[in-house]
Amino acid sequence: MYNKNDLRNGVVVIRGGGDIGTGVAHRLYRSGFKIIVTEIENPLVIRRTIAFAQAVCDRETVVEGVKAVKALSRKEITILLKERTIPVIVDPDCRIAKDIKADVVVDATLAKKDTGMHRDLAPLTIALGPGFKAGEDVDVVIETKRGHNLGRIILKGCAAPNTGIPEAVEGYTEERVLRAPCYGKVRSLLDIGDQVTKGETVCYVAEEEVKASLGGVVRGLIKNGVKVKKGLKIGDIDPRGIKEYCYTISDKARAVAGGVLEAILSMK
């Protein structure tokens, strides 16, 4: 399919610059690959401090020493790649993959359903988590569910199905997630990295309070001023209370990124 020794001279396009996609982008970048991240026009990023998608809103962002910059043209993409900077572009349909003849496309949208990913986008296509079938929709699926198989390469079949229940941290699942109680604009009282106590108001959506169900640190919170719909996840509380975790790539993202790297280097 391709010579893996020549791949370092090509480009890996990653669909989605959230915390998991950023973990993948960061590891591949550090391993010598050229990376392009594609995003939607208004990404609803929760873990903004460790998401390359934030470059869409802020023009540029840095995660663990790696810089990503919003690119507005093909020329800008070329310049940024030469500067060893990650271009982030608004391209929901991932048209850039065909345009530049990308060697690999990784779907890191974690939408849990097929969002237009298909095998002819690149010589090697990889999808993270449920919603895709390896060998049909994409070449490889990477398991994203915590547990024994986290980061495992799947060459035939699907990842574990979505349960709809947030993964446990210190035994807490749904309690640690902040959801919009109604439609409206977010007005934050706290920010990522702030300590929070049980029952404390983290933000408002329209005129309704969003309170913490447990104490800890605000690990993720949607950008202030964004309009959201009822039920949308808009933040999360980490009961471990360690502020540094808010600014570094998670163990889960690193495990998934390791699976992607292994898939790229082993597939032919």
C-alpha positions as CSV (number, residue, x, y, z in Angstrom):
1,M,0.0,0.0,0.0
2,Y,2.8,2.4,0.9
3,N,6.4,2.3,2.1
4,K,6.3,3.1,5.8
5,N,9.9,4.4,5.6
6,D,8.7,7.1,3.2
7,L,5.7,8.0,5.3
8,R,7.6,10.5,7.4
9,N,7.8,12.7,4.3
10,G,4.0,12.6,3.9
11,V,1.1,14.0,5.8
12,V,-1.3,12.5,8.4
13,V,-4.7,14.3,8.4
14,I,-6.6,14.0,11.7
15,R,-10.3,14.8,11.7
16,G,-11.1,16.4,15.1
17,G,-8.8,18.3,17.4
18,G,-10.5,17.5,20.7
19,D,-8.5,16.0,23.6
20,I,-8.2,12.6,22.1
21,G,-7.4,13.8,18.6
22,T,-4.9,16.2,20.1
23,G,-3.2,13.3,21.9
24,V,-2.9,11.5,18.7
25,A,-1.6,14.5,16.8
26,H,0.9,15.3,19.5
27,R,2.4,11.8,19.5
28,L,2.6,11.5,15.7
29,Y,4.1,14.9,15.5
30,R,6.7,14.0,18.1
31,S,7.4,10.8,16.2
32,G,8.3,12.9,13.1
33,F,5.1,13.0,11.1
34,K,3.6,16.0,9.4
35,I,0.2,16.7,10.8
36,I,-2.9,18.6,9.7
37,V,-5.9,18.8,11.9
38,T,-9.4,19.5,10.5
39,E,-12.3,20.9,12.5
40,I,-15.8,22.3,12.2
41,E,-16.4,26.0,12.1
42,N,-17.5,26.3,15.7
43,P,-15.9,23.4,17.7
44,L,-17.6,22.8,21.1
45,V,-14.4,21.9,22.9
46,I,-14.6,21.0,26.6
47,R,-11.0,20.4,27.5
48,R,-9.8,23.6,25.8
49,T,-6.4,23.7,27.4
50,I,-5.3,20.5,25.7
51,A,-7.1,20.7,22.4
52,F,-5.6,21.8,19.1
53,A,-9.2,22.6,18.0
54,Q,-8.9,25.7,20.2
55,A,-6.8,27.3,17.4
56,V,-10.0,27.7,15.4
57,C,-11.2,30.2,18.0
58,D,-7.9,31.7,19.3
59,R,-5.9,31.6,16.1
60,E,-3.2,29.5,17.8
61,T,-2.7,27.3,20.8
62,V,0.2,25.3,22.4
63,V,-0.2,21.8,24.0
64,E,2.8,20.4,25.8
65,G,5.2,22.4,23.8
66,V,3.6,21.7,20.4
67,K,2.1,24.7,18.6
68,A,-1.0,24.6,16.3
69,V,-2.1,27.5,14.2
70,K,-5.3,28.1,12.3
71,A,-4.6,28.1,8.5
72,L,-6.9,29.9,6.1
73,S,-5.3,28.8,2.8
74,R,-3.3,26.0,1.2
75,K,-0.3,28.3,1.1
76,E,-0.6,28.9,4.9
77,I,-0.8,25.1,5.4
78,T,2.4,24.6,3.4
79,I,4.3,27.3,5.3
80,L,3.2,26.0,8.7
81,L,4.2,22.4,7.8
82,K,7.7,23.6,6.8
83,E,7.9,25.5,10.1
84,R,7.1,22.2,12.0
85,T,3.8,23.8,13.2
86,I,0.5,21.9,13.1
87,P,-2.1,23.6,10.8
88,V,-5.7,23.5,12.0
89,I,-8.2,24.1,9.2
90,V,-12.0,24.4,9.1
91,D,-12.8,21.5,6.8
92,P,-15.7,19.3,8.1
93,D,-15.7,17.1,5.0
94,C,-11.9,16.5,5.1
95,R,-11.5,17.6,1.6
96,I,-7.8,18.5,2.2
97,A,-7.0,14.8,2.4
98,K,-7.8,14.3,-1.3
99,D,-6.3,17.7,-2.2
100,I,-2.9,16.9,-0.8
101,K,-3.0,13.2,-1.3
102,A,-2.6,12.4,2.4
103,D,-0.9,9.2,3.4
104,V,-3.1,8.6,6.4
105,V,-6.5,9.9,7.6
106,V,-7.5,9.4,11.3
107,D,-11.1,10.1,12.3
108,A,-10.8,11.4,15.9
109,T,-14.3,13.0,16.0
110,L,-15.5,10.4,18.4
111,A,-19.0,11.0,17.1
112,K,-19.8,7.3,17.7
113,K,-21.3,7.1,14.2
114,D,-20.0,7.4,10.7
115,T,-19.6,11.1,9.8
116,G,-18.4,10.6,6.2
117,M,-15.2,8.7,6.8
118,H,-14.4,6.3,4.0
119,R,-11.5,4.2,2.9
120,D,-10.7,6.0,-0.3
121,L,-9.7,9.2,1.6
122,A,-6.2,7.9,1.9
123,P,-4.0,4.8,1.5
124,L,-4.5,4.1,5.2
125,T,-7.7,5.1,7.1
126,I,-8.0,4.8,10.9
127,A,-11.1,5.5,13.1
128,L,-11.2,5.9,16.9
129,G,-13.9,4.2,18.8
130,P,-17.4,2.9,18.0
131,G,-19.4,3.7,14.9
132,F,-16.9,2.2,12.3
133,K,-16.2,-1.3,11.1
134,A,-12.6,-2.2,10.4
135,G,-12.2,-3.7,6.9
136,E,-15.3,-2.0,5.6
137,D,-15.7,1.6,6.6
138,V,-12.0,2.1,7.5
139,D,-8.8,0.0,7.4
140,V,-8.2,0.1,11.2
141,V,-10.3,0.9,14.3
142,I,-8.7,1.8,17.6
143,E,-10.4,0.8,20.9
144,T,-11.2,3.9,23.0
145,K,-13.0,2.4,25.9
146,R,-11.1,2.3,29.1
147,G,-10.1,-1.2,30.3
148,H,-8.0,-4.1,29.1
149,N,-8.3,-3.3,25.4
150,L,-7.8,0.5,25.5
151,G,-5.6,1.4,22.5
152,R,-5.9,-2.0,20.9
153,I,-5.7,-2.2,17.0
154,I,-8.8,-3.8,15.5
155,L,-8.4,-5.0,11.9
156,K,-11.8,-6.7,11.6
157,G,-15.0,-5.7,13.3
158,C,-15.9,-2.8,15.6
159,A,-14.8,-1.2,18.9
160,A,-16.8,-1.7,22.0
161,P,-20.3,-0.1,21.7
162,N,-21.0,3.2,23.4
163,T,-22.8,2.7,26.7
164,G,-23.9,6.4,27.1
165,I,-22.3,6.4,30.6
166,P,-19.3,8.6,31.2
167,E,-16.2,6.7,32.2
168,A,-15.5,6.5,36.0
169,V,-12.9,8.7,37.7
170,E,-12.5,7.9,41.4
171,G,-15.7,6.0,41.1
172,Y,-17.7,9.0,39.8
173,T,-19.4,8.8,36.4
174,E,-22.3,11.0,35.4
175,E,-21.8,13.1,38.6
176,R,-18.6,14.6,37.3
177,V,-20.2,15.8,34.0
178,L,-21.7,19.3,33.6
179,R,-24.6,19.5,31.2
180,A,-26.6,22.4,29.9
181,P,-30.0,22.6,31.7
182,C,-31.6,24.6,28.8
183,Y,-30.8,26.3,25.5
184,G,-28.9,29.5,25.8
185,K,-25.5,31.2,26.2
186,V,-22.9,30.1,28.6
187,R,-21.7,32.5,31.2
188,S,-18.8,31.1,33.2
189,L,-18.0,31.9,36.9
190,L,-15.1,29.6,37.1
191,D,-12.5,28.5,34.5
192,I,-10.5,25.3,33.7
193,G,-8.0,24.7,36.6
194,D,-10.1,26.3,39.3
195,Q,-11.0,24.3,42.4
196,V,-14.7,23.8,43.0
197,T,-16.7,22.5,45.9
198,K,-19.9,20.4,45.8
199,G,-22.9,22.6,45.1
200,E,-20.9,25.5,43.9
201,T,-22.1,27.3,40.7
202,V,-19.7,26.8,37.9
203,C,-21.5,28.7,35.2
204,Y,-24.9,29.8,34.0
205,V,-26.7,28.8,30.8
206,A,-29.1,31.6,30.0
207,E,-30.4,32.3,33.6
208,E,-30.1,28.8,34.9
209,E,-27.3,27.8,37.3
210,V,-25.0,24.8,36.6
211,K,-23.7,23.5,39.9
212,A,-21.0,21.0,40.6
213,S,-22.3,17.6,41.9
214,L,-18.9,16.9,43.6
215,G,-15.8,18.7,44.6
216,G,-12.5,18.7,42.7
217,V,-11.0,20.8,39.9
218,V,-12.7,22.1,36.8
219,R,-11.0,19.9,34.1
220,G,-13.1,21.0,31.2
221,L,-15.5,23.9,30.5
222,I,-16.9,25.1,27.2
223,K,-15.8,28.5,26.1
224,N,-17.6,31.5,27.7
225,G,-20.3,33.0,25.5
226,V,-21.0,29.9,23.4
227,K,-24.7,29.1,22.8
228,V,-25.6,25.5,23.6
229,K,-28.6,23.2,23.5
230,K,-30.2,21.5,26.4
231,G,-28.4,18.3,27.6
232,L,-25.1,19.1,25.9
233,K,-22.0,18.3,27.9
234,I,-20.4,21.6,28.7
235,G,-17.8,20.7,31.3
236,D,-16.4,18.1,33.7
237,I,-15.1,18.0,37.2
238,D,-12.1,15.9,38.1
239,P,-12.5,14.6,41.7
240,R,-8.8,13.9,42.0
241,G,-8.3,17.7,42.3
242,I,-4.9,17.8,40.6
243,K,-4.6,21.0,38.6
244,E,-1.7,19.9,36.5
245,Y,-4.0,17.2,34.8
246,C,-5.9,20.1,33.2
247,Y,-2.9,21.1,31.1
248,T,-1.5,17.8,30.1
249,I,-2.6,15.0,27.7
250,S,-4.5,12.3,29.5
251,D,-3.4,8.7,29.9
252,K,-6.4,7.6,27.7
253,A,-5.4,9.9,24.9
254,R,-1.8,8.6,25.1
255,A,-2.9,5.0,25.0
256,V,-5.1,5.6,21.9
257,A,-2.3,7.6,20.3
258,G,0.0,4.7,20.8
259,G,-2.5,2.4,19.0
260,V,-2.6,4.8,16.1
261,L,1.2,5.0,15.9
262,E,1.5,1.3,16.0
263,A,-1.1,0.9,13.2
264,I,0.6,3.3,10.9
265,L,4.1,1.7,11.4
266,S,2.8,-1.9,11.1
267,M,0.3,-1.7,8.3
268,K,1.4,-2.2,4.7
